[in-house]
Amino acid sequence: MLAADSRATLHAQVQTPQGQMLLPASFDNATKLLKASGQDHVGAITYGAGAIGLNEPRTPHSYMPEFEASLPPKKRLGVEDFAKKLSDFFTARWIAGGMPNPAPAGQDMIFLVGGYDPDAAYGKVFEIYVPSRPAPRELIPVGQFGAVWGGQAEIVTRLLNGFDPATPHVVREFLKVPVQKGQQGQPDPLETELKAKFTAKIPWQFLPLQDCVDLSIFMLRATITLQKWIVDVRGVGGAIDVATITRTEGFQYVQQKQIAGEMRQIND
């Protein structure tokens, strides 16, 4: 299942009596849960850079009609093939839009692509970084189960893994214990040990689909709620879009925000 919030955050440099200040502005109606027409057993979540184009910025959601037109008609793609075509499409748009390549650290447009291959008993999840790491990388090996998340993930990581993602680095800095040579690019043994001790004991392989939906909504809602009181960039907010993908029923929305007038908003 896939779930995403609806907040897009822009940062602008403004002049103040104290000097330049980076001012965030949030908009709560972005669409980060993506589906391509005709590909009914795969979907994607996007986060990171919210738009492509320096002069005429466009969101990933706004590009979906062109992406759909680029796909082979009446052909069901496997999850990795879909992810590769998604990566190729947005990498080309990134370059054509004059975006920085390579992108500065933390400024990639990231996609999580999930779904089912034809006749497959279990789903697959791939990760794409545009433009830095465009090759799809599988996140959950076949036969294993779990959850992946991204964006402002600190609160979710604390709840599920039991510690802040910065904890291993802070501990090493405090104890003056460097990462050993040869460990670059490999799992940090300290992080692995902390996960083994503190990760929430959730039996992912046994969770009914409804529990997965409930848990995902809870994690997003917890982040949105806690950010109300945190002095930091409040980058998660707005409506929560949720969809499920099963091998038999394919992609189905569980909840999806709708365009509404003021009377509906007042009544709600």
C-alpha positions as CSV (number, residue, x, y, z in Angstrom):
1,M,0.0,0.0,0.0
2,L,1.1,3.6,-0.7
3,A,0.4,6.7,1.4
4,A,1.5,10.3,1.1
5,D,0.7,13.7,2.6
6,S,-0.1,16.8,0.4
7,R,2.2,19.5,1.6
8,A,4.7,21.2,-0.8
9,T,7.2,23.6,0.8
10,L,9.0,26.4,-1.1
11,H,11.9,28.3,0.3
12,A,12.5,32.0,-0.6
13,Q,15.4,34.3,0.3
14,V,14.0,37.5,1.9
15,Q,15.8,40.6,3.0
16,T,15.3,41.6,6.7
17,P,17.0,44.2,8.9
18,Q,19.1,41.3,10.3
19,G,20.2,40.2,6.8
20,Q,19.1,37.5,4.4
21,M,16.6,35.0,5.8
22,L,15.3,31.7,4.3
23,L,11.5,31.8,4.5
24,P,9.5,28.6,4.0
25,A,6.0,28.7,2.4
26,S,3.7,25.7,2.5
27,F,0.9,24.7,0.2
28,D,-1.3,21.8,1.3
29,N,-2.8,20.4,-1.9
30,A,0.1,18.8,-3.8
31,T,-0.4,15.3,-5.2
32,K,2.5,13.0,-4.3
33,L,0.7,9.6,-4.8
34,L,1.0,8.9,-8.6
35,K,-0.7,6.4,-10.9
36,A,-0.3,5.9,-14.6
37,S,-3.4,5.2,-16.6
38,G,-3.3,1.7,-18.1
39,Q,-0.7,0.4,-15.5
40,D,-3.1,-0.9,-12.9
41,H,-0.7,-3.0,-10.7
42,V,1.9,-0.3,-9.9
43,G,2.0,3.1,-8.3
44,A,4.5,5.6,-7.0
45,I,5.2,8.1,-4.2
46,T,7.3,11.2,-4.8
47,Y,9.2,13.4,-2.4
48,G,12.3,15.6,-2.2
49,A,12.4,18.2,-5.0
50,G,8.8,19.2,-5.7
51,A,9.1,20.6,-9.2
52,I,11.2,20.5,-12.4
53,G,12.0,23.7,-14.4
54,L,13.7,26.9,-13.3
55,N,11.5,29.2,-15.4
56,E,8.3,27.1,-15.8
57,P,8.3,24.7,-12.8
58,R,6.1,21.6,-13.0
59,T,5.3,19.0,-10.4
60,P,5.7,15.3,-11.0
61,H,1.9,14.9,-10.9
62,S,1.5,17.5,-13.7
63,Y,3.9,15.4,-15.9
64,M,1.8,12.2,-15.6
65,P,-0.2,12.7,-18.9
66,E,3.0,12.9,-20.9
67,F,4.5,10.0,-19.0
68,E,1.4,7.9,-19.7
69,A,1.7,8.8,-23.4
70,S,5.3,7.6,-23.5
71,L,4.4,4.1,-22.2
72,P,3.6,1.2,-24.6
73,P,-0.2,0.9,-25.1
74,K,-2.0,-2.0,-23.7
75,K,1.1,-3.6,-22.2
76,R,1.4,-4.3,-18.5
77,L,4.8,-3.5,-17.3
78,G,6.7,-5.2,-14.5
79,V,7.5,-3.1,-11.5
80,E,11.2,-2.7,-12.3
81,D,10.4,-1.9,-16.0
82,F,7.9,0.7,-14.9
83,A,10.4,2.2,-12.5
84,K,13.0,2.4,-15.2
85,K,10.7,4.2,-17.6
86,L,9.6,6.6,-14.9
87,S,13.3,7.3,-14.1
88,D,14.2,7.8,-17.8
89,F,11.3,10.1,-18.3
90,F,11.9,12.3,-15.3
91,T,15.7,12.4,-15.8
92,A,15.1,13.7,-19.3
93,R,12.7,16.3,-18.0
94,W,15.2,17.3,-15.3
95,I,17.9,17.9,-17.9
96,A,15.6,19.7,-20.3
97,G,14.4,21.9,-17.5
98,G,17.8,23.2,-16.7
99,M,17.9,21.7,-13.3
100,P,21.3,21.3,-11.5
101,N,23.0,18.1,-12.5
102,P,24.4,16.8,-10.4
103,A,21.9,18.0,-7.9
104,P,23.1,19.4,-4.6
105,A,22.9,17.0,-1.6
106,G,19.3,16.5,-0.5
107,Q,17.8,18.1,-3.6
108,D,17.0,15.1,-5.8
109,M,13.5,14.3,-6.9
110,I,12.9,10.9,-5.3
111,F,10.4,8.2,-6.2
112,L,9.3,5.0,-4.4
113,V,7.7,2.7,-6.9
114,G,5.7,-0.3,-5.7
115,G,3.5,-3.0,-7.2
116,Y,3.1,-6.5,-8.6
117,D,4.7,-8.2,-11.5
118,P,2.4,-10.4,-13.6
119,D,1.7,-13.7,-11.8
120,A,3.9,-12.7,-8.8
121,A,2.8,-13.7,-5.4
122,Y,4.5,-10.8,-3.6
123,G,5.0,-7.2,-4.5
124,K,8.2,-5.2,-5.1
125,V,9.4,-1.8,-4.1
126,F,12.1,0.3,-6.0
127,E,13.7,3.6,-5.2
128,I,14.8,6.2,-7.8
129,Y,16.8,9.4,-7.2
130,V,16.6,11.9,-10.1
131,P,19.2,12.8,-11.2
132,S,21.8,11.4,-8.8
133,R,20.9,7.7,-8.8
134,P,18.5,7.0,-11.6
135,A,18.9,3.3,-11.7
136,P,16.0,1.7,-9.8
137,R,17.2,0.1,-6.6
138,E,15.1,-2.7,-5.0
139,L,14.4,-1.9,-1.3
140,I,12.8,-5.0,0.0
141,P,14.3,-8.3,-1.2
142,V,12.0,-11.0,-2.5
143,G,10.6,-13.1,0.3
144,Q,11.1,-10.3,2.9
145,F,8.5,-7.9,4.2
146,G,8.6,-4.4,5.7
147,A,8.0,-0.7,5.2
148,V,9.9,2.1,3.6
149,W,9.5,5.8,4.0
150,G,11.1,9.1,3.1
151,G,10.9,12.8,3.2
152,Q,10.9,14.4,6.7
153,A,11.2,10.9,8.2
154,E,12.6,11.6,11.6
155,I,9.3,11.1,13.6
156,V,8.4,7.9,11.7
157,T,11.9,6.6,12.1
158,R,11.8,7.3,15.9
159,L,8.5,5.5,16.2
160,L,9.3,2.4,14.1
161,N,13.1,2.1,14.6
162,G,13.1,3.3,18.2
163,F,15.7,6.0,17.7
164,D,16.4,9.2,15.6
165,P,18.2,8.5,12.3
166,A,21.0,10.9,13.5
167,T,21.6,8.8,16.7
168,P,24.5,6.6,15.4
169,H,26.4,9.7,14.2
170,V,25.8,11.6,17.5
171,V,26.9,8.6,19.6
172,R,30.1,8.2,17.5
173,E,30.9,11.9,17.8
174,F,30.3,11.9,21.5
175,L,32.4,8.8,22.1
176,K,35.0,9.9,19.5
177,V,34.6,6.5,17.7
178,P,35.1,6.9,13.9
179,V,33.5,4.6,11.4
180,Q,36.1,1.9,10.6
181,K,37.7,1.8,7.2
182,G,35.9,-0.4,4.7
183,Q,32.5,0.4,6.2
184,Q,31.7,3.3,3.8
185,G,28.6,2.4,1.8
186,Q,28.0,-0.6,4.1
187,P,25.4,-0.7,6.9
188,D,26.6,0.9,10.0
189,P,27.1,-1.9,12.6
190,L,26.0,0.5,15.4
191,E,22.8,1.4,13.5
192,T,22.2,-2.3,12.8
193,E,22.6,-3.1,16.5
194,L,20.3,-0.3,17.6
195,K,17.6,-1.5,15.2
196,A,17.9,-5.0,16.5
197,K,17.3,-3.8,20.0
198,F,14.7,-1.0,19.6
199,T,12.8,-1.6,16.3
200,A,9.0,-1.8,16.9
201,K,8.1,-5.5,17.0
202,I,5.7,-5.4,14.1
203,P,5.1,-8.8,12.3
204,W,5.0,-7.3,8.8
205,Q,4.5,-10.6,7.1
206,F,1.3,-11.2,9.0
207,L,-0.3,-7.8,8.8
208,P,-3.7,-7.7,7.1
209,L,-4.0,-5.0,4.4
210,Q,-6.3,-2.9,6.6
211,D,-3.7,-2.8,9.4
212,C,-1.1,-1.6,6.9
213,V,-3.4,1.2,5.8
214,D,-4.2,2.1,9.4
215,L,-0.5,2.1,10.4
216,S,0.5,4.3,7.4
217,I,-2.2,6.9,8.2
218,F,-1.2,6.9,11.8
219,M,2.5,7.5,11.0
220,L,1.6,10.4,8.7
221,R,-0.9,11.9,11.1
222,A,1.6,11.6,14.0
223,T,4.2,13.5,11.9
224,I,1.7,16.2,10.9
225,T,0.4,16.6,14.5
226,L,3.8,16.7,16.2
227,Q,5.2,19.2,13.6
228,K,2.5,21.7,14.8
229,W,4.6,22.2,18.0
230,I,8.1,21.9,16.5
231,V,10.3,24.9,15.7
232,D,11.5,23.6,12.3
233,V,10.4,23.3,8.7
234,R,6.8,21.9,8.9
235,G,7.1,20.0,5.7
236,V,4.3,17.4,6.2
237,G,0.7,18.4,6.1
238,G,-2.6,18.6,4.2
239,A,-4.8,15.6,3.3
240,I,-3.4,12.1,3.3
241,D,-3.8,10.1,0.1
242,V,-3.8,6.3,0.4
243,A,-4.0,3.5,-2.2
244,T,-3.6,-0.2,-2.1
245,I,-2.2,-2.5,-4.8
246,T,-3.1,-6.2,-4.7
247,R,-2.2,-8.9,-7.3
248,T,-5.9,-9.5,-7.9
249,E,-7.6,-6.1,-7.7
250,G,-4.7,-3.9,-8.7
251,F,-4.4,-0.2,-7.8
252,Q,-7.4,1.1,-5.7
253,Y,-7.7,4.4,-3.9
254,V,-8.6,4.1,-0.2
255,Q,-8.9,7.8,0.3
256,Q,-8.1,10.6,-2.2
257,K,-8.5,14.4,-1.8
258,Q,-11.0,16.1,-4.0
259,I,-11.3,19.6,-5.4
260,A,-13.9,21.3,-3.2
261,G,-15.6,24.7,-2.9
262,E,-15.9,26.7,0.3
263,M,-19.3,25.4,1.3
264,R,-17.9,21.8,1.6
265,Q,-14.9,23.1,3.6
266,I,-17.2,25.0,5.9
267,N,-19.4,21.9,6.4
268,D,-16.4,19.7,7.1
